[in-house]
Each structure stands twice: as structure tokens, then as C-alpha cells.
Amino acid sequence: MNAPAPLPPAAPATPAAQAAAVAAPRCQNCGTAVPQRYCGRCGQRLEPPVHSLVHFAQVAAEDLTHADSRLWRTLAALMFRPGYLTAEFLAGRRGRYLPPVRLYLVLSVAFFVFAAATQPKLALLQVDTQNRTAQPVSIEGSEAAAPAGESVQQRQDRLCKDANYDGPWARQLQPAFAQACRNTVADGGRELQAAFLHNLPRAMFLFLPLLAAVMMLLYWWPRHYYVEHLLLLVHNHANIFLVTMLVWALARLLPRIGGMLEFAACVYFAWYIFRSMRVAYGQGRALSFAKCAALGFAYLLFGALMLALTSVYSALML
């Protein structure tokens, strides 16, 4: 058997090509010659060094307002095309959009910061240890019902005298429950509310994987990877964070229609989740609706449990 003929040697670069390579600017990230606007090795855009505040503002404004910006393309698809970002990511078309985890983290942080700043009267969860239920309670209501001239010590004694825990490990946990009640009453629940909002994003990192496991059961055939369900939930919750912030902002500007905006948002979320499941999994309307309803039931059940456990944990850690 004859050996394959050797490849001919590469033609040497012409003097013009060598001169162009030398004259081309260098990427400040990897040092590669960049004849165009983007580096062919690392992908960084060729930009002159930022030496002034005006130049920095110009670069930032261009990144935000450019028609091909990944930010605006991602946000538009996130709001108006349910399931599209998930389908694009799974199909391998990822360069045009922001990474899903980064998108979720940015919107999650923005949502909880916005909630803490604009929703000071968010209800807390008061856990009824006798009935194992969680009920929303307004701290202002408790303070308004307090007798005039009542000291902090007296208020703690009055409100915490029935704070008994008789569940598992009652002997070990009862002192912690009693102290948590006294700490909460001492400042009218403000520290508890801050701790609750601080711990809730962490709880979401456990909540989403749990919902993804529920979706594994709903979509047991044909088989889908666990990460596919998790990715869809990440995109859907990023949408919920974004739209909720927009609704809250509009409600503050137009308080007369705040209730209508919230109702419209609830209808939009129901449609969005249903539509995203149809797009991502390609099943019919009836089957997608049944699975969406089952997911909604699991969402309410596990969501209430997550909020209750987060409120208890926040109180115990005060």
C-alpha cells in the first residue's frame, strides 16, 4: 500500500499580508492581531482605552442602546416569547442571548432589592405551631393593638406568652422559639422582615430544583434531562421577577389602577407558563394545560412550605 503523498508546504505570507498583520491593532486581552472590530481568538471587542468619564458614558450607552445588544434581545424574548430562550439554549444557539444563570441572578437581586425599597408593608409569615399552618400577619396591626404606655418588656410578655412549640425536638427548640418571638416583638418585626427578604433568594435556590423534580415526573415520557426542566424554570422565574418589578413601578405611578395591573400580571403569568411549556416540550394544548395545572398545584404547595420554613429560619437566626 502506497504511503499518502506529503502535503505541499504552505505558501509563505506575502509582504502585504505580513505588513497588514503587523499594522493591525492588538487585542488588549490576548494580544492577537485584530483586523476587524472583534478578536478572532477571544471574541473581545476592540475598544480604545477609557481615559475619561465622557468616553466611559459613551461606551456604556452604546452597549445598552445598540440594536444588536444581547441585553435587549434577551429581555424582549423573555417578556414576549415564552419558552423561546430555553428552546434556543437547548438548540445550541446561545451566543445571541445572556446566559440563563446570569440573567436569573441579576433579575433576582434586582427584584429583592426593589421589593425591600418599594414594598415596606410586605406581610410576614406567622407560623401557628399548634395547627402547623402559616398565616400572613401585619406587624403594624400588632403595634396598633398594643395598650398605650406599654413597655417593650410588657409587650414581649403579652405577645409571646403562648409561643409554645410542641413538635419534634420540642425540648431543644422551645427556648429558641421563645427567644425568637421576643426578638421579633422588640422592634415590631422590622429585623425579622429584613432577615426574611435576605434569606428568601437563598430559599429559591432550593425551591427551583424541587420544582424541576416535579416536572421530571410530569414529563416522564418522552424522557427529558433534568437540566432542561431547571432551565425552563430559571427563565420563567426571571420573567416573573422582571414583570413584577414593572408592575410595582407602574402601580406607584398610577395607584388608581394598581389592582388592575396586578390582576393582569397574574393572568399574564398563567398564560406565560402554559405557553412556555408548550413551546419547550412541543405537546398539545390539553396535555400542556393539565401538566401546567399540576405544576401550579405543586408550586402553591411547596411555595407555602418554603415561605413558612424561611420565616421560621429567619426568626430563629435573629
N, C-alpha and C positions, 0 to 999 in steps of 0.2 A: 504494500500500500504506500503510495507516494505521500511524502510529507507535504503539508499545505505550504503554498508559496508564501514567503515573508511579505508583510505589508510594506508598501513603499514608504520611505521616510517622509515625515510631514514637511510640507513646503515651508521654508523659513518666512517669517513675517516680513512683509515689505517695509521699507524705510518709512513709508507714510503711515502704516499701521502702528509701527513702533513709536513714531512721533506722536500719534494720537493717543496711544496708551500712556505715554509719559506726560502729555499735556493735560489729560483728563484729571479732574479733581479726585481726591482720595476720600473714601468713606471714613468718617471720623470714628466709626465703631469698629471696623475690622481692617481698614487700610487698603481695601481693594479699589482699583480704579473704577470710577463711576461715570461712564459716558452719558448716561441718561439721568433721570431725576431720582431713580431708586437704585439701591445697590443690588447687583445681581447675586451677591453671596449671602448677605444677611437680611436684605429687604428694607433696611433703614432708608428713609427719605433724605436726600441731600439738601441740607439747610445751612446757611451761613451761621456762624456763631452768634448767639444772642448777647448783645452788648448794651441794650437799652430797654427801658420799660416799654417804650412805644413799639419796638420790634417784637418784644415778647407778647404784647397785646395783639399785634397783627397776626402772629403765628397762631395764637390761641383762637382768635376769631376765625381764621381760615379753617382750622381743624373742626370748629363747631358748625360753621355755616357752609362748608364745602358740599356740593351736591352729591359727591361720592363718599361722604363721610360714613364710616361704619356705624357711628353712633346713631345718626338719624335714620339710616336704613334699618338698623336693628329695632329702634323704638317704633318705627312705622309698622314693621312686620309684627312686632309684639302686640300692638294695640288692635290692628285691623285684620290680621291674618292668623287666626287661631291654629296652632299646631304646625304652622309653616316653618318656623325656626327649628323645631325638633326634627321635622322631616328633612330639612336642608342639612342639618348637622349629621344625621344618620346616613345621608346620601354622600357625605364627604365634602359637601360644598360649604366650607367653614370660613374661608378667608374673607368673605364679604361681610361677616357679622361679628359682633363682640362675642367672646367666649361665654357660654351659658353660666358658668360658675361665677365669673367676674361680674356679669350682668346682675345675677341674683344678689351677690354680696353688696354691690353698690346700691341697688334699689332697696335692699333690706335695711342697710344702715341709714339711708336717707329717710326711709319710711318711719323707723322708730325714733329718729331724731326729730322728724317733723311731727310725729304724734306727741312726743313729750313737750314740744314747744307750743303746739296749737290745740291740743286736746287735754287741758288740765283737769277736766272733770270726768276722765275715764273711770268707769266703775271698776272697783276691785272685786276680787272673789273672796267671799267669806265662806269658809268650809264648815258645814254643820257636821261635826263628828258623830253626833247621835244617829243621823239619818244617812250619812255618807254622801251628802249632796253638796253641790256648790251653788251659791246664790250671789248675784251681784248686790253690792251694798254701797251706798254713798256715804263717804266719811263726813260730808257736810251735814247730813241728816243726823248723825250721831251727836255731832257737836251742838247742833241746834237744839236737840232734846235735852241737853245737859242742864241741870239746875244752875241758877245764877250763883256766882261766887264759889262754885265747886273747884277745889284744887285738883291738880294732876293726880295726886295720890288717891283722892276720893273717887275721881273718875275711873282710875285703873281698878280700884276695888269694886266699883259698881258694875263695870262692863265685863270684867274678867272673872267674876266670882263663879260663873257657870262654865268657864272654859276648861272643861274636863275632856280627857281623851281616854277611851276605854277599848281601843282597838289593839292590834298586835303590838307587843313590846310596850304596853301601857306604862309599866313601871319606869322604863328608861326614857320614854318620850314625854310623859306628862309634865315634868319640870320644864322641858324645852317649850312645850305648847303654852304653858302658863306665862313664861318669860316673854315669849313672842307676842302674846296678847298685850302684856303690859308695855312692851316696847312700841307696839303699833298705836296704842291709845295715847302714849305720851306725847306724840307730835301730831295727833289727828290722822295718822295713816300716811303722811306725806313720804316718809322714808320707805315705807312698805311699797308705795306706788312706784317710787323711783327704782327700788330693787326689782320689782315685778317687771317693769319695762326693760331693765337691764338684763334680766335672765330670760325673757321671752325669746329673743333671737337665738339663744343657745338651745332652747327647747325645740325650736323649729328644725334644728339640725337632726334631732331625733324623730320629730314628727313626720318629716318628709320621707325618710327611709321606711317608716312604718306604713305610710300610705302606699309607697311603692310595693311593699309586700302584699298589701290588699289587692293591688292591681295585678300582681302576679297570679293571684287566684282567679280574678275576673277574666284574665286573658291567658288561661292555661293552655288553650289550643286555638290557633296555631301558636307555638311557643315564641315568646319574645324574651330578650335578655332583660335582666333586672335593671340594668343601667338605662334602657330605653324608657321604662316607666318613670324612673327617677328623673331623667332629663325632661320629660314632658311636665312633670310636677314642678320642676325648677322654673321652667319657662312660664307655666300658668301662675305660679305664685309671684314671679317677677311682674307679671301683668297686673295681678291683684294689688301689689304694693304701689305700682305706678298710677293706676286708675284711682285708687283710694286717695292718694295724695292730691290728685287733680280735683276730685270731688270735694274733699275737705277745703281746698283753696277756693273753689267756686262757691261753696256754701258760706264761707266767711265774707266773700264779696257780695253774694246775693242771698242773704239769710232767709228771705221770704220763700224761696224755692228750695231750701236746703233739704227738706223732707222728700221732695220730688226727685232731687238729684240722687239721694241715697237709694230710693226705690228703683230708679232707672239703673243705678250701678248694680244692684242685686240681680235685676233681670239680665243685664249685660253679662255678669259673671256666669250665671246659669247657662246662657247661650254660648258663651265663650268656651267653657269647659266641655260642654256637649260637642261643639263643633271641633274643638281641638282633638278630642278622642276619635271622631270620625276621620279627620284628616290624617292623624298619626297612625291609625290602625286599619283604616280602609273598610270598616264594617258598615252594615246598613243602618238606617235611622232607628228602627225598632230595637235592634240589639244594642246599638250605642246608647239609646235612651235608657234602657234597662240597666246597663252597666254604669251609666252616669248616675242614675238614681241610687244604685247600691253604693257607689263611691261616695255620694253625698251623705248617705246614712252613716257610713264609716267615718267620714270627715267630721260630722257633728259629734259622734260618739267619742272618737279619740281626741277631737279638739277640746271638748269639755273636760275630758280627763287630763289632757295636757295643761290646760289653764288652771285646773284645780291643783294639780301637783306643783306647778310652777309657783302659784300663790303660796302654798304651804311651805315649799322650799325657801321662797323669798322671806317669809315670816320667820322661819327657824334660823335663817342665816343673819338676821338683824343683829 
